[in-house]
Amino acid sequence: MQPESSNCSYFVQDCSVTVIEGKDAITHLNRIITSDIREIIDLECHKSLICDANGKIIDALEISSIAGQLLVQGISDNSKMTRDLIVSGIHWNEDVKTMNGDGALSIISVFTRKLDDIKSIIGENSLNEKSGIWNEYDDFYTLKIELKKDVQVNILIQSEKIQGFIDMIEKKGAKSSSANSWNKHRIENGILSNEEYAHNFLPSELGLEGIVNLKKGCYPGQEIHARLESRGKITKKIMRYNADTILEPGIYKSNSGKKVIVTSTSKNKGLVILSVKEGNEIIIGDNVSLTIEQL
């Protein structure tokens, strides 16, 4: 039997998974991250960061409260460092237990232009109507994410069941996304990934001020973030570009002599970090013209 036709694509995420539990788990993790999760509710997904003492990003996290545990997704390459930071900060009298979930739990992202297309392949009642709130459905969880151009649903599933899930959605027409197709989706919708975080930028340089809470109390890097906000001295910003040719990720110089860092590319589009003083049209490298726009 031929598979059905669908506009949906899916991509298996490369991320670390850490499970934290215990009555002091939220209090403990809240001391380490940039945002405030003290009021996190069951099934809520909360974005946050871990930064170093200089305010630079170490890890980008998605923290979910599920069945009395905190599920922490992070950058796969930084998993050991992040877990070491979490464990090292536990006070002797706190009830906090951390577990390595790598290999046990997986995240699959399904994306397309219309939400109904996703419902048609994973189930009409499979989603929570609210974005950012997990919904338990069948033997997996779903999380609806509203984006600038597309819709995306993340699937949290036991890794041993992932192939069965993929077989099911492929029979309904979903197609595996290539790395380039996933990058195109990310770039069009302003989704950051390891390619951006790997450069140790400040949160404000990646447009992540919204997940930095300077009023929650001290956390690593808080003093630097507060100083930058009070002085307004952000020098770099992340933008989307359109080029007149295909670029490779790397460091370039603009016609004004300033550094331009291309982090992610898909054909002639991509994400770039550049000086806040640059205009909307710049020239880099061998006379390559870039048109710059907001994410």
C-alpha positions as CSV (number, residue, x, y, z in Angstrom):
1,M,0.0,0.0,0.0
2,Q,1.3,3.4,-1.0
3,P,1.7,5.9,1.9
4,E,-0.7,8.8,2.0
5,S,0.3,12.3,0.9
6,S,1.2,14.9,3.6
7,N,2.9,18.2,3.8
8,C,4.5,17.3,7.1
9,S,8.2,16.8,7.7
10,Y,9.8,15.3,10.8
11,F,13.3,15.7,12.3
12,V,14.8,13.7,15.2
13,Q,16.4,16.2,17.6
14,D,20.0,15.9,18.8
15,C,19.7,17.0,22.4
16,S,20.6,16.0,25.9
17,V,18.0,14.9,28.3
18,T,18.4,15.2,32.1
19,V,15.7,14.2,34.6
20,I,15.7,16.0,38.0
21,E,13.4,15.0,40.9
22,G,13.0,15.6,44.6
23,K,11.1,18.2,46.7
24,D,14.0,20.7,46.3
25,A,14.5,20.2,42.5
26,I,12.8,23.4,41.4
27,T,14.5,25.5,44.0
28,H,17.9,24.1,43.2
29,L,17.6,24.4,39.4
30,N,16.2,27.9,39.7
31,R,19.5,29.1,41.3
32,I,21.5,28.0,38.2
33,I,19.4,29.2,35.3
34,T,18.6,32.7,33.9
35,S,14.8,32.5,34.2
36,D,12.4,31.9,37.1
37,I,10.7,28.5,37.2
38,R,9.4,28.7,40.8
39,E,5.8,28.9,39.5
40,I,6.2,26.2,36.8
41,I,3.0,24.1,36.5
42,D,2.5,20.5,35.5
43,L,3.1,19.9,31.8
44,E,4.5,23.4,31.2
45,C,7.6,23.8,29.0
46,H,9.9,26.7,30.0
47,K,12.9,28.0,28.1
48,S,16.0,29.1,30.0
49,L,19.8,29.4,29.8
50,I,22.8,28.4,31.8
51,C,25.6,31.1,31.7
52,D,29.1,31.3,32.9
53,A,30.5,34.0,35.3
54,N,31.1,36.3,32.3
55,G,27.5,36.1,31.3
56,K,28.2,33.9,28.2
57,I,25.8,31.1,27.3
58,I,26.9,27.6,28.3
59,D,23.7,25.8,27.5
60,A,20.2,26.5,26.2
61,L,17.5,24.6,28.0
62,E,13.9,23.6,27.7
63,I,12.6,22.7,31.1
64,S,9.4,20.7,31.5
65,S,7.5,19.7,34.6
66,I,6.1,16.2,33.9
67,A,4.7,13.8,36.5
68,G,6.5,15.4,39.4
69,Q,9.9,15.5,37.6
70,L,11.8,18.2,35.8
71,L,12.8,17.1,32.3
72,V,15.7,19.3,31.1
73,Q,16.6,19.3,27.4
74,G,19.9,20.9,26.4
75,I,22.7,21.0,23.9
76,S,23.9,17.4,23.4
77,D,27.6,18.4,23.2
78,N,27.3,20.2,26.6
79,S,25.4,17.4,28.5
80,K,28.2,16.3,30.8
81,M,29.2,19.9,31.7
82,T,25.6,20.9,32.4
83,R,24.9,17.8,34.6
84,D,28.2,18.4,36.5
85,L,27.0,22.0,37.2
86,I,23.6,20.8,38.4
87,V,25.0,18.2,40.7
88,S,27.9,20.3,42.0
89,G,25.4,23.0,43.2
90,I,23.2,20.7,45.3
91,H,23.3,21.7,49.0
92,W,24.0,18.9,51.4
93,N,20.5,19.1,53.0
94,E,18.6,19.3,49.7
95,D,16.4,16.5,48.3
96,V,17.6,16.6,44.6
97,K,18.3,13.6,42.4
98,T,19.6,13.9,38.8
99,M,19.4,11.2,36.1
100,N,20.9,10.9,32.7
101,G,18.0,10.5,30.2
102,D,20.1,10.3,27.0
103,G,19.2,7.3,25.0
104,A,16.1,6.7,27.0
105,L,14.0,9.6,25.8
106,S,13.9,11.3,22.4
107,I,12.3,14.4,20.8
108,I,10.9,14.4,17.3
109,S,9.8,17.7,15.7
110,V,7.0,17.5,13.1
111,F,6.6,20.8,11.2
112,T,4.5,22.2,8.3
113,R,2.4,25.2,7.4
114,K,-0.9,24.2,8.8
115,L,-1.7,22.7,12.2
116,D,-4.4,20.5,10.8
117,D,-1.9,18.7,8.7
118,I,0.0,17.6,11.8
119,K,-3.2,16.5,13.6
120,S,-4.1,14.4,10.6
121,I,-1.0,12.2,11.1
122,I,-0.6,12.0,14.8
123,G,-4.3,12.3,16.0
124,E,-7.1,14.9,15.9
125,N,-7.1,15.2,19.7
126,S,-3.4,14.8,20.2
127,L,-2.5,18.4,21.1
128,N,-3.1,20.8,23.9
129,E,-4.8,23.9,22.6
130,K,-2.3,26.0,24.5
131,S,1.2,26.4,23.0
132,G,4.0,25.5,25.4
133,I,1.9,23.0,27.4
134,W,2.5,19.2,26.9
135,N,-0.3,16.9,26.2
136,E,-0.2,13.2,27.0
137,Y,-1.5,11.2,24.1
138,D,-1.3,7.5,23.4
139,D,2.2,6.5,24.6
140,F,3.9,9.9,24.0
141,Y,3.6,13.6,24.8
142,T,3.0,16.4,22.3
143,L,4.0,20.1,22.6
144,K,2.5,22.7,20.1
145,I,4.9,25.4,19.1
146,E,3.7,28.5,17.2
147,L,6.3,30.0,14.9
148,K,6.6,33.0,12.6
149,K,5.8,31.1,9.4
150,D,5.2,27.4,10.3
151,V,3.7,25.3,13.0
152,Q,5.7,22.7,14.8
153,V,4.8,19.9,17.3
154,N,7.5,18.3,19.4
155,I,7.0,14.7,20.4
156,L,8.5,13.4,23.6
157,I,8.7,9.6,23.3
158,Q,10.7,6.7,24.7
159,S,13.6,6.0,22.4
160,E,12.7,2.3,22.1
161,K,9.3,3.4,20.6
162,I,10.6,6.0,18.2
163,Q,10.8,3.7,15.1
164,G,7.2,2.6,15.6
165,F,6.1,6.3,15.7
166,I,8.1,7.2,12.6
167,D,6.6,4.2,10.7
168,M,3.2,5.4,11.7
169,I,3.6,8.9,10.5
170,E,5.4,7.9,7.4
171,K,2.5,5.7,6.4
172,K,0.4,8.8,6.6
173,G,2.7,10.7,4.3
174,A,5.2,12.5,6.7
175,K,8.7,12.7,5.2
176,S,12.0,12.7,7.0
177,S,13.7,16.1,7.0
178,S,17.2,16.4,5.7
179,A,19.6,18.6,7.7
180,N,19.3,21.3,5.1
181,S,15.5,21.2,5.2
182,W,15.5,21.5,9.0
183,N,18.0,24.4,8.7
184,K,15.6,26.1,6.2
185,H,12.8,25.7,8.7
186,R,14.9,27.0,11.6
187,I,16.2,30.0,9.6
188,E,12.7,31.0,8.3
189,N,11.2,30.8,11.8
190,G,14.1,32.2,13.9
191,I,14.8,29.0,15.8
192,L,18.3,29.0,17.3
193,S,20.3,25.8,17.5
194,N,23.8,24.5,18.5
195,E,25.3,26.4,15.6
196,E,24.4,29.7,17.4
197,Y,25.0,28.7,21.0
198,A,28.5,27.2,20.2
199,H,30.0,30.7,19.9
200,N,29.5,31.6,23.6
201,F,27.5,34.7,22.9
202,L,25.7,36.8,25.5
203,P,21.9,36.2,25.7
204,S,21.2,39.7,24.5
205,E,23.4,39.1,21.4
206,L,21.1,36.2,20.4
207,G,17.9,38.1,21.2
208,L,17.2,36.0,24.3
209,E,16.6,38.8,26.8
210,G,13.1,37.4,27.3
211,I,14.4,34.4,29.2
212,V,16.8,36.4,31.4
213,N,15.1,37.5,34.7
214,L,17.3,40.0,36.5
215,K,14.8,40.3,39.4
216,K,14.8,36.6,40.4
217,G,18.1,36.8,42.4
218,C,21.6,35.8,41.8
219,Y,22.6,33.2,39.2
220,P,25.9,32.7,37.3
221,G,26.4,35.7,35.0
222,Q,23.6,37.8,36.6
223,E,25.9,40.7,37.5
224,I,27.2,41.0,33.9
225,H,23.7,40.8,32.5
226,A,22.5,43.5,34.9
227,R,25.4,45.8,34.1
228,L,24.9,45.4,30.3
229,E,21.2,46.2,30.7
230,S,21.8,49.3,32.8
231,R,24.5,50.7,30.5
232,G,22.8,49.6,27.2
233,K,26.1,48.5,25.7
234,I,25.1,45.6,23.5
235,T,27.4,45.7,20.5
236,K,26.2,42.6,18.5
237,K,22.9,41.2,17.4
238,I,21.5,38.2,15.6
239,M,19.7,38.7,12.3
240,R,18.5,36.8,9.2
241,Y,20.2,37.4,5.9
242,N,19.5,36.9,2.2
243,A,22.6,36.7,0.0
244,D,23.2,36.9,-3.7
245,T,25.2,33.6,-3.5
246,I,25.5,30.6,-1.2
247,L,27.7,31.2,1.9
248,E,29.4,28.7,4.2
249,P,29.2,29.2,8.0
250,G,32.2,31.2,9.2
251,I,33.7,34.6,10.1
252,Y,33.7,37.3,7.4
253,K,34.4,41.0,7.3
254,S,32.0,43.6,6.1
255,N,32.8,46.6,3.9
256,S,32.9,48.7,7.0
257,G,35.6,46.5,8.5
258,K,33.5,44.9,11.2
259,K,33.3,41.1,11.9
260,V,30.3,39.2,10.5
261,I,29.7,35.7,11.9
262,V,27.5,33.4,9.7
263,T,26.2,30.7,12.0
264,S,23.6,28.8,10.0
265,T,22.9,28.5,6.3
266,S,20.4,27.1,3.9
267,K,21.1,27.9,0.2
268,N,21.3,31.7,0.1
269,K,19.6,32.4,3.5
270,G,21.0,32.1,7.0
271,L,21.5,33.5,10.4
272,V,24.3,36.0,11.2
273,I,25.7,37.8,14.2
274,L,26.9,41.3,13.3
275,S,27.5,44.7,14.8
276,V,24.5,46.7,15.8
277,K,25.9,49.6,13.8
278,E,25.6,47.7,10.5
279,G,22.8,48.7,8.1
280,N,20.3,46.6,6.3
281,E,22.5,46.1,3.2
282,I,26.2,45.1,3.7
283,I,29.0,43.6,1.6
284,I,31.2,40.8,2.9
285,G,34.0,38.7,1.6
286,D,34.5,38.7,-2.2
287,N,31.8,41.3,-2.9
288,V,28.9,39.2,-1.6
289,S,25.8,41.3,-1.0
290,L,23.7,40.6,2.1
291,T,20.2,41.9,2.9
292,I,19.7,41.9,6.6
293,E,16.3,41.5,8.4
294,Q,14.9,40.9,11.9
295,L,14.2,37.3,13.0
